[in-house]
Amino acid sequence: MRPILSRPGHGALAVGGAILLVLAAMAALADVLFPEDPLAMVARPLLWPGTAPGYPLGTDSLGRDIAAGIVHGARVSLGIGFVAATAAVLFGTLVGALAGFHHGRVDDVLMRFCELFQAIPQFMLAVVLVAIFQPSILMIVVAVATVSWPAVARLVRAEFIVLRERDFVLGCRAVGMPEWRIMLTQILPNAAPTIIVSASILVATAILMEAALSFLGLGDPNVLTWGMMIGMGRDQIRVAWYIVAIPGVALAVTALGLNLLGDGLNTLLNPRTRPR
Amino acid sequence: MAGERAGRFLLRRLAHAIVLLVCIVVLDFILLHMAPGDAADAMAGEAGTADAGYVAQLRTRFGLDQPLPVQLGLYMWRLVQGDFGFSFHYGEPVLTLILERLPATLLLMLASIGMAVAAGIVLGALSARFAGSVLDRAIGMVTLLFYATPLFWLGLMLIVVFAVRLGWLPAGGMTDAAAPGTGLRHVVDVARHLVLPALTQAAFFLAIYTRLVRASMIEVYHADFVRTARAKGLGETRVAFRHVLRNALMPLITMVGLNLGSVLGGAVLTETVFSWPGIGRLMFDAVFQRDINLLLSILVLSSVFVVLANLAVDLLYVLVDPTTEPA
């Protein structure tokens, strides 16, 4: 037997999973590790990382602890990412399932609706939505979910189109099972691997999009996020680039972890790439 | 026969695009109405008066007191005529403002897509040719990193390294205001300013294209005609480039078309980071001037651009492959 990590998919899954576990722990323990408000000014401004005891990642131009910002920011980033991705997956699955299962007119209308959202530049639409309705966590979640669901809908539709012609589905129809039950109990479980893989990638996209909105100043002003930290550190980039660099690394590592997890799951769950 | 079929296909795509454009305008109209305050409020505000009589007069003048469907009709009619309204902040018609900024954005898009496609093809082809090797894994790792890196952050880091530390390239803008040049000097000046924003924008798409080219080339490698080519005694390099790559390019063309919207969205970030005077930067400014009309006009025109560009991709498809049928 080969060691677990050398099997295709397992390595990516293990690394991605480990990164996410660490982040989840950070998010859960934020109040214990750094009980102070991360927006509070606690020390001399512009302390470089590693130069002052108690502030391993240094302080920003207002004397806020960057380590506290990173840990508290993990909570917001992961939270928004997961909630927005869940909303997009649920809505996208609903639309994709209905379109793929029914075909014909229902499919036509739903797919035109889907195309509408794909023709509009996603990030621009997110910017407009947040700008019109005032930045808040809820609005950011809504905006990110609004621009993310069509990709899921297309994937799910493709799965449903293939699966609805399979013998076990035809069998269910023959014995008179209601359509909603066929969709929910027969086809959906078979489409689940695809949905799970796309969900993990979607969380990463959602986190990056939230960060980009916050960076532009369209984040919720009451909570500190990684994107906001980058945006606020921009003015000091010539003298204190670490203020921008550190939250960016946190973002990239998070997105990398989620993508590795997606890749690993894909290798394991997708029959075409599954190792034999 | 093939020509007739291609013509029908294009006509269908055209009808499709028109429906899509109408839907985009309707969605835009809905958003405009959900925004707090209407055009009359904005104009009265800019004029520095809150006189109710004046506002009501403006509403009548612009048809804002009409029922919603009539307003939608008026709105569409104005857009068809190219009337996107007036930006009081800039003192110019919105369409003029956007068209003025369009070339800068197009230049950035062209440069970044060009870079991403070229590098994506080379890296993807190498990855596919040596699938499973150390090289393949290294390319895979690099592309995964690019894919996960927030592009606005990558842009800032490139500024730190190449503009602040090394001083090789300018940190922002499109031309050197201190030393304006003409002719070749101007071209070189713009090119120097273009390098960092184009690289920033290209990184993310490079990752997508590399993975796509790799996957489709590996699929084509298993096709019968490739076995035939090898059986004829063609060298591996020739097989890779003349046969496999050529056939693997169609998905890439589709993907580039599909990505145009994302490239435009990314331009909002790249242009903000590098003070690049394009549409993205204009959108960022419009957000903070609360210029909702300008904001939505940029969204509509960008969407129109994406729809038209995808129509062009369809046309390209027909030219390359006359048997094209809609998927």
Interface residues (C-beta under 8 A of the other chain):
Chain A: R112 E115 L116 Q118 A119 I120 P121 Q122 F123 M124 L125 A126 V127 V128 L129 A131 I132 F133 A204 L208 A211 A212 F215 L216 G217 L218 G227 I230 R234 I237 R238 W241 V244 A245 G248 L251 A252 V253 A255 L256 N259 L260 D263
Chain B: V19 L20 C23 I24 L27 L31 M34 A35 P36 L144 L145 Y147 A148 T149 P150 F152 W153 L154 L156 M157 I159 V160 V164 L258 G261 S262 L264 G265 G266 V268 L269 T272 M283 F284 V287 F288 I292 L295 L296 I298 L299 S302 S303 V306 V307 N310
